[in-house]
Each structure stands twice: as C-alpha cells, then as structure tokens.
C-alpha cells in the first residue's frame, strides 16, 4: 500500500541553534541561519474560532523485541468558546490508519479500529494552559454507539466479540472512565494538550510534573520536567520548546516499579504559538522490562507554517483529507 505521508527523521538530523539530546547539531551546515532573539517569557495561544490545523502523526511502541508503529492524520478545529471562557476544540481523525505500514488486518486490530471510530468527532474543553480538561460531546458519542454496534454485529461475532463489546460499553457509558481513557491514556492527546502556555520566568525555564500514559500508576506523580524556551528562533522563524524529564518515584511505595526519562522538541508558530511540529521520546523500565514510546507529528497542507496570517477557516465539520504528495518528507525538513 502506498504511504500517504512519511514521518521518518534521521537520528542525526540537526536542530538549528540548539544541541538537543534528540536532534544532534550538524556542524557541516552550508548556510548561516538568521536567528532572532526571543525576549518574551510568556507563551499564549492564539487560535481563531472556526479555524483548523491538520497533522500527520506517527507513534512507535517498543517493548523488548516487539515493535509496532501507528500512523494516522488528524484535524483540530476551534469551535465557539465554552460558557466558562475555556476554548472548545473538535478533533476528527482520519478513518484510515496504518499499523506497521499496513491497514489493520488482524481481527483484534480491525475490531479496535472500527470501535474507536465512534469517538470522532470528539469535542474537548481546553483551559488557558492548553490542557484538555473535559469531553463536551459525550452524549452524542454514546448516541452514535447504537448504530456503530449494530454495524459491528453484522461483521463480527463470537465470544471474543461479545466480551470486547461488554468492556467497551463499560467505559463508554461511564463519563469518568471514558474521560480518563480518552484524555489520559492516549499518547497524541497527552502530548498535544500539554500545559505549555504559561510564564517561563526570566530564565525562560519552568520545572513541573507532566503526566503521560506510562506508567499506568495513580501513585506516580509523573515526569519532573525542565521546560525551556530556546533563546532564539530557528532559521525558519519557529519558537523551540525543549522538554527534559525524569520519572519520579511512586508516592508511598517502598519498592519502586518504574524508572524512566522523557525528552521532546516542540516547534511553535512565532505569531500564534500553536504547535507546528512535535517529537517526543519516553524510555521506561518496569522491573526487568524496557518500554520505549516515540511520537512525532507535524502540520500538513500549510505552505506558510511560520507566517502570521496562515489560518485555514473551514466548517466545523472539517474532515481529514488526503495529504498532498509534496508533504512526504516535510518533517525531516522541519527538523533539519
């Protein structure tokens, strides 16, 4: 099957103006970048109502010798604000996904994929920091499930299917469990809706706890992360935000289950501060088992990524469309 986008980035690709643990600088650069000093210390997101951003996403999972990769596209649209003043966004995910460069072919993968479609469009309430804090259209999702379940029953049957549907409904019908599953167990959601829109102080650095889907422990406070605004823009004009975190010990436990670290490079539009590209890596050791998760995504279908007036205004029902051919190696260009 032909790839619709490529998210491959060489490990030795260069980070402009910053020696990143993830993106090592290449000293053999042919041209001298024009860098602008960053004097501000507050990041504020500006996102016009009814405008949208489209991203290509790749997530890599590794546990021991087992490795898996998932790719999909997603569109995020800002809707009218909530009565509290919080932003409301709608997420549409492409119906097509690729697991290890193929469409889902195993029965379990197909069932999970078809069941997961019911979530979208998904409407989230987002606070001023950029965190997703609530699901706004849970009743509509539950209503969609009736038709989805009926369609699934015409393709799947048997004891495994019945148990899977039972477990799905146990989460779907319980708003608290559903919110936790969507907002706190999804790698894209957790990395995109990070609380990055805040004051970083005179040294442009904050240290806070950030939580991600691993480890799956309520006792663990998360990754204590140094978050730094790089002192100058890249040669393309992007703002760079560097994350370096260490997994802290579970609170109140004498025998610690997890050890780990987190690194990320986030590139933001210099005028609106929205995420243009993200590359993150988590390495976690659980007893004698090593787990690694990598996620990277970048904006698609936008030739003016770092300009001021580059918003696309569309209907609120905007759906992810096929990516243009020229975007194939764009992430590599962004991080070169």
N, C-alpha and C positions, 0 to 999 in steps of 0.2 A: 504493500500500500504506500502511495506517495505521501511523504511528510507534508503537512501544511505549514509547519514552521520548525525552525531549528533553534534550540536553546543551548547549543554546545559552546562552552567557553574554555579555552585552553587554560590549564593551571598556571602557566607562566605569563598570562596576559597582564598587561601593565595597568596600574592605577595611576592616573595622571596626578602628579603633585603630592602623592601620599604613599608611603611604603606600607601597604596593607598586608596583614598575615595571609589574606585570601588571594590578593592580586599583587604579585611582586612587580616592582617597577622595572622597566626595561630601559637601561641606560643608553641603548643604541637608537634612541628616538631621532628621527630625521628632521623634524621641525620643532621649533621652540613654541610651546603653548603660551597663550596670553591669559594669565590668571588675574582675577580680580579679588582684592582683599575683602573678606567678609567682616563687617563691623558690628552687625546686629547680634543679639544673643537670644532673641525670642523667635520661635517658629510658629507662624499662624497659617492655617489652611484657608485658602480662598477657592471656593468651588461654586460657580453659578448654578442656580436651580435649573433643572431640565438639561443640563449638560452631562456628557458621559465620557468615560475612559474605557478603552479596551486593552486587555492584557493577554499575552501568551504566557502560560505557566507550566513549569516543569518541576516535579517533586521526585527526588530519588531516595529510596529507602534501602538500607543495608543492615543486615543482621547476620553476623558470622559470614558464611559463604553465600548466603542468599541475598540477591539484589533485585530490586524492582524499580521501575520508572513509570510515572504517570504524566501525561501531557493533556492539557485542555486549554480552552480560551474562555475568558470571562469578561463581561461588560458591567461596569458600575456606573449607575446614573443617580444624580442627586434629585430627590423629589422635594416637595414642599416641606418646610420645617415642621417639627413636632410642636404641639402647644406649649411645651416646656422651653422651647427655643433650641433644642437639640436638632442636629441635622438628621434627615432620613434619607437613606440611600437604598436603591434597588439593585440586586445582583442577579444577573442572568448568566448562566453557564452554558456553553455550547453543548448540544446533545451528543456530539461525537467526542469521545475521549480515546486516548491511546495508552495501552498498558504494554510496556516493553516493545514499543513501535508497532503494536497491532491493536485492532479493535478487540474489545473483550470477547474471548472465545470460550473460556471455561464457564460452566453453568453458574457457579457461585459468583463469578465476576459479572456475568450478564445480569443475574438477578439483583446484585447490589447496585449495578449501574442503572437499571430500569427503575428500581425502587427509589434511588436517590434523586431521580428527575423530579419527583413530586415537590421537592423543596423549592424549586425555582419557578417563577421569580420569587426571590427572598428579599423582604424589606427589613432593614435594620435601623435602629436608632443609635446615633453616634454622638458622643459628647465632644466638648471643645478640645479635649486632649487627643482625639482621634480614635478613642476606644469604642467598639461596638458593645452596647450595654443591654440591648433588648431586641427581641423579634417583634415586628409590628404587624405582621400579617399571618399569625399562627392560625386563626380561624379559617382563612382562605386556603391554607396549606392542608389542613385537616379535611376541608370540603373536597379538595382535589383528590385526596387519597381514595375516596369512594370509587371514582372512575378508574384511577390507576390500579387499584386492587382488582377490580373487575377485569381489566385488560391483562394483568399479570396472570390471573387464573386461567385465561384461555391459552397461555403459553407454558406455564409451569404447573406441576402437580406433584403430589407425594408428601411423605412425612417431613422431609427436609424443608420443602417449600412452606408447609403449614407452620413449622417451628420458626422459620425465618420471618414470616408474616406476623406471628404472635409477638416475637421480640421487637419487630419494627413498630407495631402498634403500641406496645408498652411504653416506648419512648416518644413516639409521635403524639400520642394523646395527652401526655403529661408535659405541660408547658415548661416546667423547671428542668426536667430531664432533657427535653428537646433543645432548650436554650443552651444547656451545658454541652450537649453533643455537637451542636452547630457552631457555637462561638468559641468553645474552649478545647475541642478535640479535632479541629480542622486546621491543618498547617497553613493553608493560604489565609484563612480568616485571622488566625492568630498573628501572622507576620504582617499582614496588610493593615490591620486595625490596631497597631501598637500606639501607646500614648506618647507620641513623639512631638506633638505640638504644644510646646511649653517653653519656659525660660531656662536657658542653659548657663546663665551666670556670666561673669566677666571672662572666665577662662573657657567659656563655651563647652563645658563638660558637666554632665549630670551622672549620678550613680544611683540607680534604683533597681528594684526587683522587677523582672519581666518573667511572665509565666508562659509556657508553651505546652503542647500536648504531651510531651515526655519531660519528666517522668509522670506516670499516672498515679500520683500520690497527693492526697489532700494535705498531708503533713509537711510536704516540701514547699518552702517559700518561693522557689523558682531560681532563676539565674540572676545573681547580683551583677549588674551590667554597667560598665562605663560607656556612656553615650556622648560622643564628641562631634561637634560641628567642625569640620576641617576649615582652617583659617582662610582659605581662598577657594574660588571656584575652579572647576576643571576648564580645560581649553574650550569645551563646548558650552561653558557657562553654567553647568549644573552645580548645585549645592551637594556636598557629600556629607553623609552622616555615618560615623563608624561606631559599631557596637562590638564590645568585647566583654563576654560574661562568663562567670563561673557558677556552676550549680552548687548551691549551698546544701548543708546537711538537713535532713528531715528533723523537724522540731520534736523534741521529747523522745527520740528513738536512740537507744544505746548502740544498736547495730545498724550501721548505715547501708542502705540498699543501693544507692546511686552515686556516681561521680560523673562529672561532665563539664563541657565548656560550649560556648556559643560565640560565633563571630558573624558579623554581617556588614556589608557595604550597601548603603541606601543612597540613591541619587534622586534629587528633588528638582522640580522646575524652580528656577530662581525668582519667578514672579508670583506664583501661586502656592508653591511648596508642596504640591501633590507629588506622589511617588511616580517617578518615571521608570526606575529600574531598581530591583532588589536582588541581592544574592546573599543567602544565609547558610550557615553550616552548623549542625549540632552533633557533637560526639559524646555519647553517653555509655558508661559502663555499668551494667546491672549485674552485681555479683561477678560471675566469670563470663558474662555475655557482653559483647561490644555491639552497640547500635549506633548507626550514623544516619542522619537525615540532612539532605541538602534541598533547598528550594531556591529557584530563581524565576523571576518574571520581569517582563518589560512591556512597555506600551507599544501597541500596534496601530497601524493605519493613521499615523500622525507624523507627517514630514517636518513639522515645525515644533519639535518636542520642547525646546528651551526658549521659545519666543513668548511674548506677553499675551497676544490675542490668538491663542491656539485651541480654544474650546470648541467642541462639536456639540451643537444644540440639536436635540432629537426628541422624538416622542418618548414618553416614559416607558413605553413597552419595547424599547430598542432591544433587539436580539443580536447575539454574536453572529457575525457574518464571516465567510471565508477570508483568510488572510491573503493579502496581496503578495505576489511572488517576491517582490523586492525586499520584503521584510525578513527573508530567510536567515540571514546572518547578522541581524541588527544588534542582538545582544552583545556579540563579540565586538562590534563597532563601539557600542556604548562603553564597554569596559576596557577598551584599548586606549 
